[in-house]
Amino acid sequence: MAFYMDLKEKCNVHGDDFKNRLLTILTLKYTL
């Protein structure tokens, strides 16, 4: 989860839509 939080924080800082989408995909993969 620390890795996930680190990615989330970076995405929030950069505000990059592509990174946010990628993060969502990764989250779904880990959740399922």
Secondary structure by P-SEA (a helix, b strand, c coil): caaaaaaaaaaaaaccaaaaaaaaaaaaaaac
